[in-house]
Amino acid sequence: MRLLIALLATTHAFKQQRDDNKPRGKRNVLFMIADDLRPQLGHLGHSDVDTPQIDRLAKTGVSFRRAYCQAPACNPSRNSFLTGMYPDVSKVFYFEGVTHLTLGKRGELDVFTHMRSHGYITMGVGKLWHWEPIGEPFTRGTGAHFPKWGTYSQEWGCGDEDSGGRCSPRKEEVPDGDIVMGRVYPTQDPAESLFDYRVASDANKKLALGAKQWSMRRRPFFLGVGFHHPHTKWRIPVQTWSQYQDRRIAMPDIQRKTTGAPFYAFGDNNIAPTAITIDGTRHRVPAKPYKEGKELPEHVVRELRRGYLASVAFLDVQVGRVLDQVDNLHLANDTVIIFTSDHGYGIGERGHWGKGSLYEIDARVPLIVRDPHHRHMWGRSTNALVELVDLYKSVIDLAHLPFGRHMYQWLEGRSWRSIVETGQGGNSHALTIVPKCHGKKYGDAPPHNCGGRSYEWHRMEGGTKAALVGFAARSHRYRYVAWMDHNESLDAVDWARAPVAEELYDNSKMDEKDLDSSDAINLLSAAAQLSGVEWADVRDKADGHLRWLRQSARDRFFRAFGEYHTRLHDQSDTVKEFLPSHSRPAALPPRDPPVDAGRAPRKKPRFSMRGAFEGGRARRRQEWGRV
């Protein structure tokens, strides 16, 4: 009997091991996102930062070298890819709210709610949205998201009463008493008390819950994990800091602003908004990077860059803890893993600190997608152009869920599945959008991030404000930027007008390993000193990108509002007036063939070899209006 029991146990263990190595049809999804992480990682050719765990994920997935966010700030970027809408449609440009408040809840807006409606256990922990999401995106009892409405600060989820963790440094950790955003604060506190460590620990508990449901009921799960690092403030264990304290940190190659760029093209400095004391000397970080002669000393720049890279190293350790849990629970062959960041980050390139610009340094993000069923693509990298707004459709497609014939008309993006499976696909352009407010006359007030809702921009501070909206179209070779006037009456950009300013950069010789080798000189400025023939060619390239921007804006508007304009809260009358001003009734053909409402539905024709040879296929195409 004992021999029989031992034989059955061995057979069961062998079968379990065989099942663990066999891919199944259903897919779990693990989505991990960092905050302010730029594509400066080991697997992308950067040896100045240690990221063995993220590199380990890249070896079992596809790494995207040209992935771009749709907004270079936390809140609008996250609203964009979690709801599948661009910022100019959702009207979420900065920190004024979430998409639900701007457009109203038109069905299932966010990707978590959509997956939940298809039977998934949806779980979340950490910073996924910038604000607390509206509605019930998570399965009851499985979502922990920060911050709550009206309580946002750098301490969200890090208060002393919250498991003893904190993000800001203690007074004893700042010898000079100068606490600012952009500075590293080594702490003797145990790593278990830090926010990202607790995020990884909570994520591992939720993975165990998901694994139990998956093994017992074959019910898949969708887990979102939002890390805080490398967002300032950089409070990390002293052990991590000691590995970087004496390391030689390279300086950015270009520390002056881009030649020929308009002065409002640069983002606000937000890495250290006050002064910082280093080696007993107080240094004031310039508020605007376009002010010449205000550059930081070299040793201060190195210190800030060192702190950022050490923060990335601490993040890498937490990512590894989550990946280890996936392996320990035998979920690796049933789980799609996606790792990315909400936007890039500048740490001294062209005098820029932080985010908020339309340049490569702020718009490009790391992206790794691991599909367990296509191991022949593991370890590869691709130069395909993709956008973070593609995430919604990609999660649905990679999880093998149906799209549906009449799926949300407003949903933007293209799935990454073909790239992950075959290496083929991608977009022709990647779009990034950012508004800048300034004085009524260009140049009489420094440009800055616009606060409040877009329809309030022109009313702020006694009506002395004006606003521009920058649209960056990144193609494989060029980055084109059009700065457009924001129309107050339409609460949108009037694309019939000419751009206020334009930028065009040739990135054909860009080295992705060198994060500041692109966007060197604006070819549409006098500083480029082009000949007549060269100028004509450059102007032609810029006009082509501008036509794409105008067409894509028209397409987005009709997909979003062509059918739903009566549900808008504040802009319904404006949209009704705006719709007739466009001659095209629809930007793209619908997913289903159009049907004439005045004609009875056509019966499905019988197939015959004679009809096929006599051009039946072409005749049917003509009846459907596809030729």
C-alpha positions as CSV (number, residue, x, y, z in Angstrom):
1,M,0.0,0.0,0.0
2,R,2.8,2.4,0.9
3,L,4.5,1.6,-2.4
4,L,1.3,2.4,-4.3
5,I,0.8,5.7,-2.4
6,A,4.4,6.7,-3.2
7,L,3.9,5.8,-6.9
8,L,0.7,7.8,-7.1
9,A,2.4,10.8,-5.4
10,T,5.3,10.6,-7.8
11,T,3.0,10.4,-10.8
12,H,1.0,13.4,-9.6
13,A,4.1,15.4,-9.0
14,F,5.4,14.6,-12.5
15,K,2.0,15.5,-14.0
16,Q,2.0,18.8,-12.1
17,Q,5.5,19.7,-13.3
18,R,4.4,18.8,-16.9
19,D,1.3,21.0,-16.6
20,D,3.3,23.9,-15.2
21,N,5.5,23.8,-18.3
22,K,2.6,23.5,-20.7
23,P,1.1,26.8,-21.8
24,R,-2.7,27.1,-21.4
25,G,-5.3,29.0,-23.4
26,K,-6.3,31.5,-20.7
27,R,-3.9,34.3,-19.7
28,N,-3.4,36.0,-16.4
29,V,-2.0,39.5,-16.7
30,L,0.6,41.2,-14.4
31,F,1.0,44.9,-15.1
32,M,3.9,46.7,-13.3
33,I,4.5,50.4,-13.7
34,A,7.2,52.7,-12.3
35,D,7.0,56.4,-11.8
36,D,9.3,58.8,-13.6
37,L,11.5,56.0,-15.0
38,R,13.4,56.8,-18.1
39,P,14.8,54.1,-20.5
40,Q,18.1,54.1,-18.7
41,L,18.4,50.4,-17.9
42,G,21.0,47.7,-18.2
43,H,19.4,45.7,-21.1
44,L,19.2,49.0,-23.1
45,G,22.9,49.4,-23.0
46,H,23.4,51.5,-19.9
47,S,26.2,50.2,-17.6
48,D,26.0,53.1,-15.1
49,V,22.9,51.7,-13.3
50,D,22.4,48.2,-11.9
51,T,19.0,46.7,-13.0
52,P,19.6,42.9,-13.1
53,Q,15.9,42.1,-12.3
54,I,14.4,44.2,-15.0
55,D,17.1,42.9,-17.4
56,R,16.1,39.4,-16.4
57,L,12.5,40.2,-17.4
58,A,13.8,41.6,-20.7
59,K,15.5,38.3,-21.4
60,T,12.2,36.5,-21.3
61,G,10.2,39.1,-23.2
62,V,10.3,41.7,-25.9
63,S,11.9,45.1,-25.2
64,F,10.5,48.1,-27.0
65,R,13.1,50.8,-27.7
66,R,10.7,53.3,-29.1
67,A,7.7,53.4,-26.8
68,Y,6.2,56.9,-26.0
69,C,3.8,58.3,-23.5
70,Q,0.9,60.6,-24.5
71,A,1.6,63.2,-21.8
72,P,4.8,63.9,-19.9
73,A,3.2,64.0,-16.4
74,C,1.8,61.4,-14.0
75,N,-1.9,62.0,-13.9
76,P,-2.7,62.6,-17.6
77,S,-0.4,59.8,-18.8
78,R,-2.0,57.3,-16.5
79,N,-5.5,58.4,-17.4
80,S,-4.6,58.0,-21.0
81,F,-3.4,54.4,-21.1
82,L,-5.8,53.1,-18.4
83,T,-8.8,54.5,-20.4
84,G,-7.5,54.2,-24.0
85,M,-8.0,58.0,-24.7
86,Y,-5.6,60.8,-25.6
87,P,-5.4,63.8,-23.3
88,D,-7.0,66.2,-25.9
89,V,-10.1,64.0,-25.9
90,S,-10.4,63.3,-22.2
91,K,-9.4,66.9,-21.3
92,V,-7.1,65.6,-18.6
93,F,-3.8,67.4,-19.3
94,Y,-2.3,67.7,-15.8
95,F,-3.7,67.2,-12.3
96,E,-7.2,68.5,-12.7
97,G,-9.0,65.2,-12.2
98,V,-9.7,61.9,-14.0
99,T,-11.4,61.0,-17.2
100,H,-14.6,59.9,-15.5
101,L,-15.2,63.5,-14.2
102,T,-14.5,65.1,-17.6
103,L,-16.5,62.9,-20.0
104,G,-18.8,61.0,-17.7
105,K,-18.7,57.2,-17.3
106,R,-19.6,56.0,-20.8
107,G,-19.8,52.3,-20.2
108,E,-16.7,50.5,-19.0
109,L,-14.0,53.2,-19.2
110,D,-10.9,51.8,-17.6
111,V,-9.1,48.5,-18.5
112,F,-9.5,47.0,-15.0
113,T,-13.3,47.4,-15.1
114,H,-13.4,45.9,-18.6
115,M,-11.4,42.8,-17.5
116,R,-13.6,42.4,-14.5
117,S,-16.6,42.3,-16.7
118,H,-15.1,39.4,-18.5
119,G,-14.7,37.3,-15.4
120,Y,-11.2,38.3,-14.3
121,I,-10.2,38.9,-10.7
122,T,-9.0,42.4,-10.9
123,M,-6.5,43.5,-8.2
124,G,-4.4,46.6,-7.7
125,V,-1.8,47.9,-5.3
126,G,0.3,51.1,-5.2
127,K,0.2,54.0,-7.5
128,L,-1.8,53.0,-10.6
129,W,-3.9,56.1,-11.0
130,H,-2.5,59.3,-9.8
131,W,-5.8,60.0,-8.0
132,E,-8.1,57.4,-6.5
133,P,-10.2,55.9,-9.3
134,I,-13.9,56.4,-9.6
135,G,-16.2,53.4,-9.7
136,E,-15.3,49.8,-8.8
137,P,-12.4,48.7,-11.0
138,F,-11.1,46.1,-8.6
139,T,-12.7,43.0,-7.3
140,R,-14.0,43.7,-3.8
141,G,-11.3,43.6,-1.2
142,T,-8.3,43.3,-3.6
143,G,-7.5,47.0,-4.5
144,A,-5.2,49.3,-2.5
145,H,-4.7,52.5,-4.4
146,F,-3.4,55.9,-3.3
147,P,-4.0,58.8,-2.7
148,K,-7.6,59.5,-1.6
149,W,-9.3,62.6,-3.1
150,G,-8.1,65.9,-1.6
151,T,-5.2,64.3,0.4
152,Y,-2.5,64.1,-2.2
153,S,1.0,64.8,-1.0
154,Q,4.4,63.2,-1.2
155,E,3.4,61.1,1.8
156,W,0.5,59.2,0.1
157,G,0.5,55.7,1.4
158,C,3.6,56.5,3.5
159,G,2.3,57.9,6.7
160,D,3.6,56.7,10.1
161,E,0.2,55.3,10.9
162,D,0.3,53.2,7.7
163,S,2.4,50.2,8.7
164,G,5.2,52.5,9.9
165,G,6.3,53.5,6.5
166,R,7.1,57.0,5.2
167,C,8.5,58.5,2.0
168,S,9.8,61.8,3.2
169,P,13.1,61.8,5.2
170,R,13.2,62.2,8.9
171,K,14.8,65.3,10.3
172,E,17.8,63.3,11.6
173,E,18.4,62.1,8.0
174,V,19.0,65.6,6.7
175,P,22.0,67.0,8.5
176,D,21.8,70.5,6.9
177,G,18.0,70.7,7.4
178,D,17.4,71.4,3.8
179,I,14.6,69.0,2.6
180,V,13.9,69.3,-1.1
181,M,12.4,67.1,-3.7
182,G,15.4,66.2,-5.9
183,R,17.9,64.7,-3.5
184,V,18.8,61.3,-2.1
185,Y,18.1,60.6,1.5
186,P,19.7,57.4,2.7
187,T,17.9,55.9,5.7
188,Q,18.8,53.4,8.4
189,D,15.1,52.3,8.6
190,P,14.5,48.7,7.5
191,A,13.7,48.3,3.9
192,E,10.4,46.7,4.9
193,S,9.1,50.1,6.1
194,L,9.6,51.8,2.7
195,F,6.6,52.2,0.4
196,D,7.9,50.3,-2.7
197,Y,8.9,47.3,-0.5
198,R,5.4,47.2,1.0
199,V,3.9,47.5,-2.5
200,A,5.9,44.4,-3.6
201,S,4.9,42.5,-0.5
202,D,1.2,43.3,-1.0
203,A,1.5,42.4,-4.7
204,N,3.0,39.0,-3.7
205,K,0.0,38.3,-1.4
206,K,-2.4,39.2,-4.2
207,L,-0.4,36.9,-6.6
208,A,-0.9,34.1,-4.1
209,L,-4.6,34.8,-4.0
210,G,-4.8,34.9,-7.8
211,A,-2.8,31.6,-8.1
212,K,-5.2,29.9,-5.8
213,Q,-8.2,30.9,-7.8
214,W,-6.4,30.0,-11.0
215,S,-5.4,26.5,-9.8
216,M,-8.8,25.7,-8.3
217,R,-11.3,27.4,-10.6
218,R,-9.3,28.4,-13.6
219,R,-10.4,31.9,-13.0
220,P,-7.8,34.3,-14.4
221,F,-6.6,37.5,-12.7
222,F,-5.4,40.9,-13.7
223,L,-3.0,42.5,-11.2
224,G,-1.7,46.0,-11.4
225,V,1.3,47.0,-9.4
226,G,2.3,50.7,-9.1
227,F,5.8,51.6,-7.8
228,H,6.7,55.0,-6.5
229,H,10.4,55.1,-7.4
230,P,12.3,56.7,-9.0
231,H,9.9,59.6,-8.3
232,T,11.3,62.1,-5.8
233,K,12.0,62.1,-3.0
234,W,14.7,59.5,-3.2
235,R,14.5,57.9,0.2
236,I,16.3,54.6,-0.1
237,P,18.2,52.1,2.2
238,V,21.7,53.2,3.1
239,Q,23.0,49.8,1.7
240,T,21.7,50.7,-1.7
241,W,23.1,54.2,-1.6
242,S,26.6,52.9,-0.6
243,Q,26.8,51.1,-3.9
244,Y,26.5,54.4,-5.8
245,Q,28.1,56.9,-3.3
246,D,31.6,56.5,-4.9
247,R,30.6,55.5,-8.4
248,R,31.6,57.8,-11.2
249,I,28.5,59.4,-12.7
250,A,28.6,60.7,-16.3
251,M,27.6,64.2,-17.1
252,P,25.0,65.0,-19.8
253,D,26.6,65.8,-23.1
254,I,24.4,68.8,-23.7
255,Q,23.5,71.1,-20.8
256,R,22.2,74.1,-22.8
257,K,18.7,74.4,-24.3
258,T,18.1,73.1,-27.8
259,T,19.3,75.4,-30.5
260,G,16.4,77.2,-32.3
261,A,13.7,75.9,-30.0
262,P,11.0,78.4,-28.8
263,F,11.4,79.3,-25.2
264,Y,8.1,77.9,-24.1
265,A,9.1,74.4,-25.4
266,F,10.9,73.5,-22.2
267,G,9.2,71.9,-19.2
268,D,9.2,73.4,-15.7
269,N,11.9,72.4,-13.4
270,N,10.3,70.4,-10.6
271,I,13.0,68.1,-9.4
272,A,14.2,70.6,-6.7
273,P,12.0,73.7,-6.6
274,T,14.0,75.2,-3.8
275,A,17.7,75.5,-2.9
276,I,19.9,72.5,-2.1
277,T,22.9,72.5,0.2
278,I,25.8,70.2,-0.8
279,D,29.2,70.3,0.9
280,G,28.2,73.3,2.9
281,T,27.3,75.4,-0.1
282,R,23.8,76.4,-1.0
283,H,22.8,76.1,-4.7
284,R,19.6,77.3,-6.1
285,V,18.2,75.2,-8.9
286,P,17.0,77.5,-11.7
287,A,13.2,77.6,-12.0
288,K,13.3,77.6,-15.8
289,P,15.9,75.8,-17.9
290,Y,15.9,78.4,-20.6
291,K,17.6,81.0,-18.5
292,E,21.2,81.1,-19.7
293,G,24.0,81.4,-17.1
294,K,21.9,79.7,-14.4
295,E,23.4,76.2,-14.9
296,L,24.2,74.1,-11.8
297,P,27.8,73.3,-11.0
298,E,29.1,70.0,-12.2
299,H,29.4,68.3,-8.7
300,V,25.7,69.3,-8.0
301,V,24.6,67.8,-11.3
302,R,26.5,64.6,-10.5
303,E,25.0,64.3,-7.1
304,L,21.4,64.7,-8.4
305,R,22.0,62.2,-11.1
306,R,23.6,59.8,-8.6
307,G,20.5,59.9,-6.5
308,Y,18.2,59.1,-9.4
309,L,20.2,56.1,-10.4
310,A,20.4,54.8,-6.9
311,S,16.6,55.1,-6.7
312,V,16.3,53.0,-9.9
313,A,18.4,50.3,-8.3
314,F,16.1,50.1,-5.3
315,L,13.1,49.9,-7.6
316,D,14.8,47.0,-9.5
317,V,15.1,45.0,-6.3
318,Q,11.3,45.2,-5.7
319,V,10.5,44.2,-9.3
320,G,12.7,41.2,-8.8
321,R,10.7,40.2,-5.6
322,V,7.5,40.2,-7.6
323,L,9.1,38.2,-10.5
324,D,10.3,35.6,-7.9
325,Q,6.8,35.2,-6.6
326,V,5.5,34.5,-10.1
327,D,8.1,31.7,-10.5
328,N,7.5,30.3,-7.0
329,L,3.7,30.0,-7.6
330,H,4.3,28.3,-11.0
331,L,2.5,31.2,-12.9
332,A,5.2,31.9,-15.4
333,N,3.7,29.8,-18.2
334,D,0.2,31.3,-17.7
335,T,0.9,35.0,-17.1
336,V,1.5,37.9,-19.5
337,I,3.8,40.4,-17.8
338,I,4.0,44.1,-18.8
339,F,6.5,46.5,-17.3
340,T,6.7,50.2,-18.2
341,S,6.7,53.8,-16.8
342,D,4.2,56.6,-17.0
343,H,6.8,58.9,-18.8
344,G,10.4,59.7,-19.1
345,Y,12.5,62.1,-17.0
346,G,15.2,64.7,-17.4
347,I,18.2,64.8,-15.0
348,G,20.3,67.7,-16.4
349,E,20.0,67.2,-20.2
350,R,19.7,70.6,-21.8
351,G,19.4,72.2,-18.3
352,H,16.1,70.3,-17.9
353,W,15.2,68.7,-14.5
354,G,12.0,66.7,-14.2
355,K,9.3,66.3,-16.8
356,G,6.8,68.3,-18.8
357,S,8.5,68.8,-22.2
358,L,7.9,67.2,-25.6
359,Y,11.4,66.0,-26.1
360,E,12.6,62.4,-26.3
361,I,14.0,62.6,-22.7
362,D,10.5,63.1,-21.3
363,A,8.3,61.3,-23.9
364,R,10.2,58.0,-24.3
365,V,9.6,55.2,-21.8
366,P,10.9,51.7,-21.2
367,L,8.5,48.9,-22.1
368,I,8.9,45.1,-21.7
369,V,6.1,42.6,-22.7
370,R,6.5,39.0,-21.8
371,D,4.3,36.5,-23.6
372,P,4.8,32.9,-22.2
373,H,3.5,31.3,-25.4
374,H,6.0,32.8,-27.8
375,R,9.4,32.0,-26.5
376,H,11.1,32.4,-29.9
377,M,10.7,36.2,-29.4
378,W,12.2,36.2,-25.9
379,G,15.3,38.4,-25.4
380,R,14.6,40.4,-28.6
381,S,14.3,44.2,-28.8
382,T,12.3,46.1,-31.4
383,N,12.4,49.6,-32.9
384,A,8.6,49.5,-33.7
385,L,6.9,52.8,-32.7
386,V,4.3,52.2,-30.0
387,E,2.3,54.3,-27.6
388,L,1.2,53.7,-24.0
389,V,-2.4,54.4,-25.1
390,D,-2.1,51.0,-26.8
391,L,-2.1,49.3,-23.4
392,Y,-5.9,48.9,-23.2
393,K,-6.2,47.0,-26.5
394,S,-3.0,45.1,-25.9
395,V,-4.1,43.7,-22.6
396,I,-7.4,42.6,-24.1
397,D,-5.6,41.0,-27.1
398,L,-2.8,39.3,-25.2
399,A,-5.3,37.9,-22.7
400,H,-7.2,36.4,-25.7
401,L,-10.4,38.3,-24.9
402,P,-12.8,39.2,-27.6
403,F,-12.9,42.7,-28.9
404,G,-16.5,42.6,-30.0
405,R,-18.0,44.1,-33.2
406,H,-19.3,47.2,-31.5
407,M,-16.6,47.7,-28.9
408,Y,-16.1,51.2,-27.5
409,Q,-15.9,53.5,-30.5
410,W,-13.7,56.0,-28.6
411,L,-11.0,53.4,-27.7
412,E,-7.7,54.4,-29.2
413,G,-4.5,52.6,-29.8
414,R,-3.2,49.4,-31.6
415,S,-2.5,46.1,-30.0
416,W,1.1,45.1,-29.4
417,R,0.3,41.4,-29.9
418,S,1.6,41.1,-33.5
419,I,4.9,42.7,-32.4
420,V,5.2,40.4,-29.4
421,E,4.4,37.3,-31.5
422,T,6.1,38.0,-34.8
423,G,8.1,41.2,-34.4
424,Q,6.0,42.9,-37.1
425,G,3.7,45.9,-36.6
426,G,3.8,49.3,-34.9
427,N,2.5,52.8,-35.6
428,S,3.6,55.3,-38.2
429,H,3.7,58.0,-35.6
430,A,3.6,58.4,-31.8
431,L,1.8,61.4,-30.3
432,T,2.6,63.3,-27.1
433,I,0.6,66.3,-25.9
434,V,1.3,69.0,-23.4
435,P,-0.2,72.5,-22.8
436,K,1.7,75.6,-21.7
437,C,0.1,78.8,-20.3
438,H,1.6,82.2,-20.6
439,G,0.8,85.9,-20.7
440,K,-1.6,87.4,-23.3
441,K,1.4,88.4,-25.4
442,Y,4.0,85.7,-26.2
443,G,7.0,86.3,-24.1
444,D,5.6,88.7,-21.5
445,A,5.3,86.0,-18.9
446,P,7.3,82.7,-18.6
447,P,5.5,79.6,-19.8
448,H,4.4,77.2,-17.2
449,N,2.2,74.2,-16.6
450,C,-1.5,75.1,-16.9
451,G,-3.6,74.6,-13.8
452,G,-7.2,73.7,-13.6
453,R,-9.6,72.4,-16.3
454,S,-8.9,73.4,-19.9
455,Y,-12.0,75.6,-20.2
456,E,-10.6,77.6,-17.2
457,W,-7.1,78.4,-18.6
458,H,-8.2,81.7,-20.1
459,R,-10.1,82.9,-17.1
460,M,-7.3,82.4,-14.5
461,E,-5.6,85.3,-12.8
462,G,-8.1,87.9,-14.0
463,G,-8.2,86.7,-17.6
464,T,-4.6,87.5,-18.2
465,K,-3.6,84.0,-19.3
466,A,-3.4,82.5,-22.7
467,A,-2.6,78.9,-23.6
468,L,-0.8,76.9,-26.2
469,V,-1.1,73.2,-26.7
470,G,2.0,71.4,-28.1
471,F,1.5,68.3,-30.2
472,A,4.7,66.2,-30.9
473,A,4.5,63.7,-33.7
474,R,7.3,61.2,-33.5
475,S,7.9,59.2,-36.7
476,H,10.8,56.8,-37.3
477,R,13.1,59.5,-38.3
478,Y,11.7,62.9,-37.3
479,R,10.2,64.5,-34.2
480,Y,7.8,67.3,-35.3
481,V,6.2,69.7,-32.7
482,A,3.3,72.1,-33.5
483,W,2.4,74.7,-30.9
484,M,-1.3,75.5,-31.4
485,D,-3.5,78.2,-29.9
486,H,-6.1,76.9,-27.6
487,N,-9.5,78.2,-28.6
488,E,-11.4,79.3,-25.6
489,S,-14.9,79.1,-27.1
490,L,-14.4,75.6,-28.5
491,D,-12.3,74.4,-25.5
492,A,-10.1,72.8,-28.1
493,V,-7.4,73.5,-30.7
494,D,-8.6,75.0,-34.0
495,W,-6.6,73.0,-36.5
496,A,-7.8,75.3,-39.4
497,R,-5.3,77.9,-38.0
498,A,-1.5,77.8,-38.6
499,P,0.7,76.7,-35.8
500,V,2.1,79.5,-33.6
501,A,5.5,77.8,-33.6
502,E,7.0,74.7,-35.1
503,E,9.9,72.4,-34.4
504,L,11.5,69.6,-36.5
505,Y,14.3,67.3,-35.4
506,D,16.1,64.7,-37.4
507,N,16.7,61.7,-35.2
508,S,18.1,59.4,-38.0
509,K,21.5,59.3,-36.3
510,M,20.1,59.1,-32.7
511,D,21.7,56.5,-30.5
512,E,19.1,55.2,-28.1
513,K,21.9,54.4,-25.6
514,D,22.6,58.1,-25.4
515,L,19.5,59.6,-24.0
516,D,20.3,63.2,-25.0
517,S,21.7,62.7,-28.5
518,S,18.4,63.6,-30.1
519,D,16.6,66.8,-30.6
520,A,19.8,68.7,-31.1
521,I,18.8,71.6,-33.4
522,N,15.4,72.8,-34.7
523,L,15.6,72.5,-38.4
524,L,12.8,74.9,-38.9
525,S,14.7,77.7,-37.2
526,A,17.2,80.2,-38.6
527,A,19.9,78.6,-36.5
528,A,19.8,75.6,-38.8
529,Q,21.2,77.8,-41.7
530,L,19.8,75.6,-44.4
531,S,20.1,76.3,-48.1
532,G,17.1,76.8,-50.4
533,V,17.0,73.2,-51.5
534,E,17.5,71.9,-48.0
535,W,14.8,74.2,-46.6
536,A,12.3,73.1,-49.2
537,D,12.9,69.4,-48.2
538,V,12.7,70.2,-44.5
539,R,9.5,72.2,-45.0
540,D,7.9,69.3,-47.0
541,K,8.7,66.9,-44.1
542,A,7.2,69.3,-41.6
543,D,4.0,69.8,-43.7
544,G,3.6,66.0,-43.9
545,H,3.7,65.6,-40.1
546,L,1.4,68.6,-39.7
547,R,-1.2,67.0,-42.1
548,W,-1.0,63.8,-40.0
549,L,-1.6,65.8,-36.8
550,R,-4.6,67.5,-38.2
551,Q,-6.1,64.2,-39.6
552,S,-5.4,62.3,-36.4
553,A,-7.0,65.0,-34.3
554,R,-10.1,65.0,-36.5
555,D,-10.2,61.2,-36.3
556,R,-10.0,61.2,-32.5
557,F,-12.7,63.8,-32.2
558,F,-15.3,61.9,-34.3
559,R,-14.5,58.6,-32.7
560,A,-15.0,60.1,-29.2
561,F,-17.8,62.6,-29.7
562,G,-19.5,61.7,-33.0
563,E,-22.0,59.5,-31.3
564,Y,-21.7,60.5,-27.6
565,H,-21.8,64.3,-27.8
566,T,-25.2,64.5,-26.1
567,R,-23.7,62.9,-23.0
568,L,-21.1,65.5,-22.4
569,H,-21.5,67.7,-19.3
570,D,-20.0,71.0,-20.0
571,Q,-19.1,71.0,-23.7
572,S,-22.3,69.5,-25.2
573,D,-23.5,72.8,-26.9
574,T,-20.0,73.5,-28.1
575,V,-19.6,70.1,-29.6
576,K,-22.9,70.3,-31.4
577,E,-21.7,73.5,-33.0
578,F,-18.3,72.1,-33.7
579,L,-19.5,68.9,-35.4
580,P,-21.1,70.6,-38.5
581,S,-17.9,72.6,-39.1
582,H,-16.1,69.4,-40.2
583,S,-16.9,68.2,-43.7
584,R,-16.0,64.5,-43.0
585,P,-18.9,62.7,-41.3
586,A,-16.5,60.1,-40.0
587,A,-12.8,59.8,-39.7
588,L,-12.4,56.1,-40.2
589,P,-14.7,53.4,-41.6
590,P,-16.7,51.6,-38.9
591,R,-15.7,48.1,-37.9
592,D,-18.9,46.7,-39.5
593,P,-20.0,47.6,-43.1
594,P,-22.4,50.5,-43.2
595,V,-26.1,49.8,-43.6
596,D,-28.6,52.0,-45.3
597,A,-31.4,52.7,-42.8
598,G,-33.9,53.2,-45.6
599,R,-33.2,49.8,-47.2
600,A,-34.0,46.4,-45.8
601,P,-31.0,44.3,-44.8
602,R,-29.6,42.5,-47.7
603,K,-29.8,38.7,-47.5
604,K,-26.6,36.8,-47.5
605,P,-25.9,35.8,-51.1
606,R,-25.5,32.2,-52.0
607,F,-22.1,31.1,-53.0
608,S,-21.5,29.7,-56.5
609,M,-18.4,29.1,-58.5
610,R,-19.9,31.0,-61.4
611,G,-20.5,34.0,-59.3
612,A,-17.0,33.9,-57.9
613,F,-15.4,33.7,-61.4
614,E,-17.7,36.5,-62.7
615,G,-16.5,39.0,-60.2
616,G,-18.9,38.3,-57.4
617,R,-16.3,39.4,-54.8
618,A,-15.9,42.8,-56.5
619,R,-19.6,43.2,-56.8
620,R,-20.1,42.5,-53.1
621,R,-17.4,45.0,-52.2
622,Q,-19.1,47.6,-54.3
623,E,-22.5,47.0,-52.6
624,W,-20.8,47.5,-49.2
625,G,-19.2,50.7,-50.3
626,R,-15.6,49.5,-49.8
627,V,-14.3,50.5,-53.2
